[in-house]
Amino acid sequence: MENQIVITKYNNVDSVDSRLIANELGIQHKNLLELIKKYESKIESRFGLLAFETLPRLEGQHGGGEVTIYHLNENQAIFTSTLSRNTEKGVEVKLKIVEAFSNARAAFD
């Protein structure tokens, strides 16, 4: 199975776009955002401030407006993914996240 979790540099930190995690989990991005917001203080107190950006929503997607995306560092992404159920898909996504960051470390070193 191909890994759809892509690690990029955001503010010079290896990170993953929250939309990718939501997509891999098969959930709406807004639901993942709610989960991140719910545990924001725990995430930030242990794994650093959450990096985010606000982008314009594409027209035709709920009337335009803006959408927030998070650029999660390795620990933030792993912690956030552990909050999802351990379904077969959930476990696969967690493995993909760990593997993607491991591969990124190897490639960037």
C-alpha positions as CSV (number, residue, x, y, z in Angstrom):
1,M,0.0,0.0,0.0
2,E,1.4,3.4,-1.0
3,N,2.1,5.9,1.7
4,Q,0.0,9.0,1.1
5,I,1.4,10.8,4.1
6,V,3.8,13.4,2.7
7,I,6.3,15.2,5.0
8,T,7.2,18.7,4.1
9,K,9.2,21.5,5.7
10,Y,7.0,24.2,7.3
11,N,8.9,26.9,9.1
12,N,12.0,24.7,8.7
13,V,10.3,21.8,10.7
14,D,9.4,18.4,9.2
15,S,5.6,18.5,9.3
16,V,2.5,16.9,7.8
17,D,-0.7,18.8,6.6
18,S,-3.7,18.0,8.8
19,R,-5.8,17.5,5.6
20,L,-3.6,14.5,4.6
21,I,-4.2,12.9,8.0
22,A,-8.0,13.5,7.8
23,N,-8.0,12.1,4.3
24,E,-6.1,9.0,5.2
25,L,-8.4,8.4,8.3
26,G,-11.4,8.8,6.0
27,I,-12.8,11.6,8.1
28,Q,-13.8,15.2,7.4
29,H,-11.0,17.7,8.0
30,K,-13.3,19.8,10.2
31,N,-13.6,16.8,12.6
32,L,-9.8,16.4,12.8
33,L,-9.6,20.2,13.5
34,E,-12.1,19.8,16.3
35,L,-10.0,17.0,17.8
36,I,-6.9,19.1,17.6
37,K,-8.6,22.1,19.2
38,K,-10.0,19.9,22.0
39,Y,-6.5,18.8,22.9
40,E,-4.6,22.0,21.9
41,S,-3.3,22.8,25.3
42,K,-2.0,19.3,25.9
43,I,-0.4,19.2,22.4
44,E,1.3,22.5,22.8
45,S,2.5,22.0,26.3
46,R,4.3,18.8,25.4
47,F,5.1,19.1,21.7
48,G,5.4,22.8,20.9
49,L,3.1,25.4,19.5
50,L,0.8,24.3,16.7
51,A,1.8,25.8,13.3
52,F,-1.2,26.7,11.2
53,E,-2.3,28.8,8.3
54,T,-5.6,30.1,7.1
55,L,-6.3,29.6,3.4
56,P,-9.3,30.7,1.3
57,R,-11.8,28.0,0.9
58,L,-12.4,27.1,-2.7
59,E,-15.6,28.5,-4.1
60,G,-18.5,26.1,-4.1
61,Q,-17.2,24.5,-0.8
62,H,-19.7,25.7,1.7
63,G,-20.0,29.2,0.3
64,G,-16.3,30.2,0.3
65,G,-14.7,31.7,3.4
66,E,-11.6,30.4,5.0
67,V,-10.2,27.1,6.1
68,T,-7.5,26.5,8.8
69,I,-4.9,23.8,8.2
70,Y,-2.3,22.6,10.8
71,H,1.2,21.7,9.9
72,L,1.8,19.1,12.6
73,N,5.3,18.2,13.7
74,E,6.2,14.5,14.2
75,N,5.1,14.3,17.9
76,Q,2.0,16.3,17.3
77,A,1.0,14.1,14.3
78,I,1.6,10.9,16.2
79,F,-0.3,12.1,19.2
80,T,-3.2,13.4,17.2
81,S,-3.4,10.1,15.3
82,T,-3.4,8.1,18.5
83,L,-6.7,9.8,19.4
84,S,-8.4,8.0,16.5
85,R,-9.9,4.5,17.1
86,N,-7.7,1.5,16.5
87,T,-9.7,0.3,13.6
88,E,-7.8,-1.5,10.8
89,K,-7.7,1.8,8.9
90,G,-6.7,3.8,12.0
91,V,-3.8,1.5,12.8
92,E,-2.6,1.7,9.1
93,V,-2.6,5.5,9.2
94,K,-0.6,5.5,12.4
95,L,1.9,3.2,10.9
96,K,2.1,5.5,7.8
97,I,2.7,8.6,9.9
98,V,5.6,7.0,11.8
99,E,7.0,5.6,8.6
100,A,6.7,8.9,6.7
101,F,8.6,10.8,9.4
102,S,11.2,8.1,9.6
103,N,11.7,8.2,5.8
104,A,11.9,12.0,5.9
105,R,14.6,12.0,8.5
106,A,16.6,9.5,6.5
107,A,16.1,11.6,3.3
108,F,16.9,15.0,4.9
109,D,20.0,13.7,6.8
